[in-house]
């Protein structure tokens, strides 16, 4: 009969389909230093050279004062640095903080270093 000759429509495929994922904007990095040499704050970033970046990493998130001797050991690898080398590193780190709108600065007084 003619009814027997009509093909049934193919059953819909039940194979899993790849999920459609909407692209999401990349979230902004968390505030703070990000290796190898960036500081992020409120979605803005600043590049830092190695020594100022290590200085900022050492002090970031710490609320207490650190002896300048300890800072020299950790930032310059124990070799120490001249007063002007330290001052330059502190200035460059503070410039990066300021450029991103971060309100605290690295301070160095009485043989101690901290962020205030």
N, CA and C of each residue as an Amber inpcrd file, in Angstrom:
protein
   348
   0.8330000  -1.1910000   0.0000000   0.0000000   0.0000000   0.0000000
   0.8640000   1.2350000   0.0000000   0.2670000   2.3600000  -0.3860000
   0.9950000   3.6230000  -0.4680000   1.4160000   4.0970000   0.9180000
   0.6150000   3.8500000   1.9290000   0.9360000   4.2670000   3.2970000
   2.1950000   3.5700000   3.7840000   2.4090000   2.3400000   3.3570000
   3.6100000   1.6250000   3.7850000   4.8600000   2.1950000   3.1320000
   4.7430000   2.8480000   2.0010000   5.9010000   3.3580000   1.2690000
   6.3760000   4.7080000   1.8030000   5.5730000   5.3990000   2.5820000
   5.9810000   6.7140000   3.1120000   6.9600000   6.4850000   4.2580000
   8.1110000   7.1350000   4.1420000   9.1130000   6.9710000   5.2010000
   8.7590000   7.8230000   6.4050000   9.0260000   7.2850000   7.5280000
   8.8420000   8.0520000   8.7630000   9.9430000   9.1110000   8.8190000
   9.6440000  10.2910000   9.3290000  10.7310000  11.2700000   9.4830000
  11.7530000  10.7380000  10.4900000  13.0060000  11.0750000  10.2470000
  14.0720000  10.5990000  11.1300000  13.8590000  11.1680000  12.5390000
  14.1330000  10.3470000  13.5270000  14.0110000  10.8010000  14.9140000
  15.0980000  11.8490000  15.1800000  14.7810000  12.8410000  15.9670000
  15.8010000  13.8540000  16.2480000  16.9970000  13.2150000  16.9610000
  18.1590000  13.7400000  16.6520000  19.3940000  13.2250000  17.2480000
  19.3870000  13.5090000  18.7450000  19.7820000  12.5160000  19.5140000
  19.8100000  12.6940000  20.9630000  21.2590000  12.7960000  21.4500000
  22.1940000  12.8470000  20.5090000  23.6000000  12.9550000  20.9280000
  23.8110000  14.2720000  21.6580000  24.6930000  14.2700000  22.6650000
  24.9360000  15.5210000  23.3960000  25.5520000  16.5700000  22.4730000
  25.0860000  17.7590000  22.6110000  25.6000000  18.8780000  21.8220000
  26.5260000  19.7050000  22.7130000  27.5560000  20.2860000  22.1110000
  28.4210000  21.1450000  22.9450000  27.6000000  22.3070000  23.5060000
  27.8650000  22.6290000  24.7590000  27.1070000  23.7190000  25.3830000
  27.4900000  25.0430000  24.7500000  26.5120000  25.8800000  24.5970000
  26.7740000  27.2280000  24.1060000  27.1690000  28.0790000  25.3060000
  28.3910000  28.5640000  25.3040000  28.8710000  29.3610000  26.4290000
  29.0020000  30.7960000  25.9610000  28.3310000  31.6650000  26.6680000
  28.4310000  33.0800000  26.3220000  29.8110000  33.5870000  26.7470000
  30.4880000  34.3370000  25.8690000  31.7890000  34.8780000  26.2890000
  31.5920000  35.8700000  27.4320000  32.4640000  35.8050000  28.3930000
  32.3790000  36.7040000  29.5360000  33.6100000  37.5960000  29.4810000
  33.4450000  38.8280000  29.8440000  34.6040000  39.7090000  29.9100000
  35.5430000  39.1680000  30.9800000  36.8390000  39.2220000  30.7070000
  37.8070000  38.7560000  31.6980000  37.6520000  39.5970000  32.9580000
  37.5690000  38.9320000  34.1010000  37.4900000  39.7260000  35.3350000
  38.8040000  40.4630000  35.5490000  38.7150000  41.6170000  36.1790000
  39.9330000  42.3850000  36.4450000  40.7370000  41.6490000  37.5190000
  42.0600000  41.6890000  37.3950000  42.8870000  41.0290000  38.4190000
  42.6470000  41.6220000  39.8000000  42.8960000  40.8060000  40.7960000
  42.7780000  41.2350000  42.1860000  43.7800000  42.3560000  42.4440000
  43.4250000  43.2970000  43.3100000  44.3350000  44.3920000  43.6580000
  45.6070000  43.8350000  44.2690000  46.7320000  44.4440000  43.8790000
  48.0120000  44.0640000  44.4520000  49.0440000  43.7670000  43.3860000
  50.2230000  43.3240000  43.8260000  51.2850000  42.9930000  42.8780000
  50.9950000  41.6760000  42.1640000  51.3050000  41.6180000  40.8750000
  51.1220000  40.4220000  40.0540000  52.4180000  40.1530000  39.2960000
  53.0620000  39.0070000  39.5760000  54.2910000  38.6780000  38.8500000
  54.0270000  38.6210000  37.3540000  54.9760000  38.9600000  36.4970000
  56.3420000  39.2380000  36.9480000  56.5800000  40.6790000  37.3930000
  55.8350000  41.6700000  36.9130000  56.1760000  43.0500000  37.2540000
  55.0150000  44.0370000  37.1790000  53.8190000  43.6390000  37.5740000
  52.6970000  44.5690000  37.4920000  52.0420000  44.7600000  38.8460000
  51.5580000  45.9730000  39.0480000  50.7360000  46.2790000  40.2170000
  49.3610000  46.6740000  39.6950000  48.3000000  46.0500000  40.2310000
  46.9220000  46.3430000  39.8420000  46.1660000  46.9430000  41.0130000
  45.3710000  47.9730000  40.7030000  44.4680000  48.5330000  41.7060000
  43.2690000  49.1310000  40.9810000  42.0740000  48.7210000  41.3890000
  40.8240000  49.2110000  40.7970000  40.8070000  49.1160000  39.2730000
  41.3350000  48.0120000  38.7390000  41.2940000  47.8020000  37.2980000
  42.3780000  48.5110000  36.5150000  43.2560000  49.2440000  37.1920000
  44.3760000  49.9190000  36.5180000  45.6530000  49.1700000  36.8580000
  46.5780000  49.1450000  35.8960000  47.8480000  48.4720000  36.1880000
  49.0160000  49.3860000  35.8680000  50.0990000  49.1390000  36.5520000
  51.3610000  49.8490000  36.3320000  52.4820000  48.8240000  36.3060000
  53.4260000  49.0250000  35.3940000  54.6080000  48.1670000  35.3000000
  55.6420000  48.6610000  36.3010000  56.3320000  47.7230000  36.9380000
  57.4160000  48.0630000  37.8670000  58.6610000  47.2730000  37.4850000
  59.8150000  47.8950000  37.6360000  61.0790000  47.1790000  37.4490000
  61.2330000  46.1780000  38.5870000  62.2020000  45.2780000  38.4620000
  62.3840000  44.1860000  39.4090000  62.5250000  44.5870000  40.8650000
  63.4510000  45.4990000  41.1680000  63.7020000  45.8640000  42.5730000
  62.4980000  46.5750000  43.1870000  61.9480000  47.6090000  42.5560000
  60.7470000  48.2310000  43.1450000  59.5830000  47.2440000  43.2740000
  59.4520000  46.3110000  42.3240000  58.3860000  45.3120000  42.4050000
  58.6030000  44.4090000  43.6100000  59.8450000  43.9640000  43.8510000
  60.1130000  43.1000000  45.0130000  59.8590000  43.8480000  46.3210000
  60.1900000  45.1330000  46.3460000  59.9310000  45.9470000  47.5320000
  58.4260000  46.0000000  47.8070000  57.6480000  46.2600000  46.7750000
  56.1960000  46.3220000  46.9390000  55.6230000  44.9690000  47.3610000
  56.1180000  43.8910000  46.7630000  55.6380000  42.5450000  47.1390000
  55.9030000  42.2510000  48.6080000  57.0630000  42.6490000  49.0870000
  57.4210000  42.3970000  50.4770000  56.4810000  43.1330000  51.4380000
  56.0900000  44.3360000  51.0730000  55.2900000  45.1650000  51.9780000
  53.7840000  45.0090000  51.7820000  53.3540000  44.5070000  50.6210000
  51.9220000  44.4440000  50.3200000  51.1800000  43.5630000  51.3200000
  50.1350000  44.1200000  51.8890000  49.2750000  43.3620000  52.7970000
  49.7890000  43.2690000  54.2180000  50.9460000  43.8510000  54.4780000
  51.4920000  43.8160000  55.8420000  51.1360000  45.1250000  56.5440000
  50.6640000  45.0040000  57.7450000  50.2560000  46.1900000  58.5090000
  51.3370000  46.6640000  59.4750000  52.3900000  45.8630000  59.6440000
  53.4040000  46.2480000  60.6300000  54.6610000  46.7720000  59.9330000
  55.4900000  47.4280000  60.7110000  56.7550000  47.9480000  60.2050000
  57.7510000  46.7980000  60.0730000  58.5970000  46.8810000  59.0640000
  59.6450000  45.8760000  58.8330000  60.9830000  46.6070000  58.9010000
  61.9600000  45.9960000  59.5530000  63.2500000  46.6680000  59.6630000
  63.8540000  46.8490000  58.2700000  64.5450000  47.9550000  58.1000000
  65.1580000  48.2420000  56.8010000  66.1810000  47.1540000  56.4640000
  66.8240000  46.6040000  57.4750000  67.7860000  45.5150000  57.2660000
  67.0970000  44.2930000  56.6410000  65.9190000  43.9460000  57.1450000
  65.1530000  42.8300000  56.5950000  64.7400000  43.1240000  55.1560000
  64.3040000  44.3560000  54.9120000  63.9150000  44.7650000  53.5560000
  65.1020000  44.6080000  52.6140000  66.2600000  45.0940000  53.0260000
  67.4640000  45.0030000  52.1870000  67.7840000  43.5430000  51.8710000
  67.6790000  42.6890000  52.8780000  67.9880000  41.2790000  52.6910000
  67.0360000  40.6350000  51.6820000  65.7380000  40.8910000  51.8190000
  64.7430000  40.2550000  50.9510000  64.7000000  40.8680000  49.5530000
  64.8710000  42.1690000  49.4540000  64.7280000  42.8410000  48.1570000
  66.0170000  42.7940000  47.3520000  67.1420000  42.9820000  48.0070000
  68.4290000  42.9880000  47.3040000  69.2030000  41.6890000  47.4900000
  68.5780000  40.7010000  48.0700000  69.2310000  39.4070000  48.2200000
  70.3680000  39.3930000  49.2060000  70.2940000  40.2090000  50.2090000
  71.3230000  40.2130000  51.2350000  72.5320000  41.0550000  50.8770000
  72.6320000  41.4720000  49.6180000  73.7860000  42.2570000  49.1860000
  73.7160000  43.6780000  49.7160000  72.5260000  44.0880000  50.1390000
  72.3680000  45.4550000  50.6020000  72.3200000  46.4010000  49.4130000
  72.0870000  47.6440000  49.7010000  72.0140000  48.6600000  48.6470000
  72.3830000  49.9900000  49.2590000  72.8250000  50.8780000  48.3930000
  73.1470000  52.2200000  48.8810000  71.8500000  52.9220000  49.2490000
  71.9740000  53.9870000  49.9990000  70.7870000  54.7570000  50.3710000
  70.0480000  55.2700000  49.1500000  70.8060000  55.6810000  48.1140000
  70.1380000  56.2130000  46.9210000  69.4430000  55.1010000  46.1440000
  70.0090000  53.8950000  46.1340000  69.3570000  52.7710000  45.4460000
  68.0370000  52.4450000  46.1360000  68.0490000  52.4620000  47.4800000
  66.8120000  52.2170000  48.2180000  65.8020000  53.3250000  47.9120000
  66.2400000  54.5660000  47.9850000  65.3380000  55.6980000  47.7410000
  64.7180000  55.6330000  46.3520000  65.5220000  55.2620000  45.3430000
  65.0070000  55.1480000  43.9750000  63.9440000  54.0460000  43.8820000
  64.2040000  52.9140000  44.5250000  63.2380000  51.8090000  44.4920000
  61.9380000  52.2200000  45.1800000  62.0440000  52.8840000  46.3170000
  60.8590000  53.3250000  47.0420000  60.0790000  54.3400000  46.2130000
  60.7850000  55.2860000  45.5870000  60.1180000  56.3030000  44.7630000
  59.3800000  55.6620000  43.5880000  60.0330000  54.7110000  42.9070000
  59.3980000  54.0640000  41.7470000  58.1770000  53.2480000  42.1690000
  58.2670000  52.5610000  43.2960000  57.1150000  51.8000000  43.7880000
  55.9770000  52.7520000  44.1610000  56.3060000  53.8430000  44.8310000
  55.2810000  54.8160000  45.2150000  54.6540000  55.4880000  43.9930000
  55.4580000  55.7410000  42.9540000  54.9190000  56.3200000  41.7130000
  53.8810000  55.3860000  41.0990000  54.1540000  54.0800000  41.1090000
  53.2080000  53.1040000  40.5520000  51.9290000  53.0550000  41.3920000
  52.0780000  53.1080000  42.7090000  50.9060000  53.1150000  43.5910000
  50.0370000  54.3390000  43.2870000  50.6720000  55.4870000  43.1930000
  49.9630000  56.7350000  42.9380000  49.2850000  56.7150000  41.5670000
  49.9710000  56.1930000  40.5560000  49.4320000  56.1670000  39.1930000
  48.1460000  55.3500000  39.0860000  47.9860000  54.3580000  39.9630000
  46.7610000  53.5370000  39.9230000  45.6830000  54.0830000  40.8530000
  46.0080000  55.1220000  41.6110000  45.0290000  55.6930000  42.5270000
  45.0610000  55.0950000  43.9170000  46.0510000  54.2300000  44.1840000
  46.1540000  53.6340000  45.5160000  46.5860000  54.7160000  46.4980000
  45.9350000  54.7720000  47.6550000  46.1280000  55.8880000  48.5780000
  47.3200000  55.7610000  49.5190000  47.7940000  54.5290000  49.7570000
  48.8930000  54.3690000  50.7080000  50.2320000  54.4660000  49.9740000
  51.2730000  54.8150000  50.7160000  52.6120000  54.9350000  50.1650000
  53.6110000  54.2060000  51.0680000  54.7400000  53.8300000  50.4840000
  55.8130000  53.2010000  51.2600000  56.5630000  54.3100000  51.9850000
  56.7710000  54.1170000  53.2650000  57.4520000  55.0920000  54.1230000
  58.6690000  54.4250000  54.7520000  59.7000000  55.2120000  54.9660000
  60.9550000  54.7110000  55.5240000  61.4310000  55.7330000  56.5600000
  61.3350000  55.3600000  57.8420000  61.7770000  56.2580000  58.9120000
  62.3490000  55.4540000  60.0570000  63.3910000  55.9640000  60.6760000
  63.9390000  55.3640000  61.8880000  64.3820000  53.9230000  61.7320000
  64.8550000  53.5430000  60.5360000  65.3390000  52.1980000  60.3270000
  64.2410000  51.1670000  60.0310000  63.0050000  51.6440000  59.8190000
  61.8730000  50.7630000  59.5140000  61.1930000  51.2130000  58.2290000
  60.5300000  50.2570000  57.5860000  59.8260000  50.5080000  56.3290000
  58.4110000  49.9630000  56.4840000  57.4210000  50.6990000  55.9920000
  56.0240000  50.2460000  56.0480000  55.2030000  51.0160000  55.0350000
  53.9490000  50.5910000  54.8940000  53.0040000  51.3120000  54.0300000
  52.0220000  52.0450000  54.9160000  51.8330000  53.3380000  54.6160000
  50.8640000  54.1170000  55.3860000  50.0040000  54.9330000  54.4560000
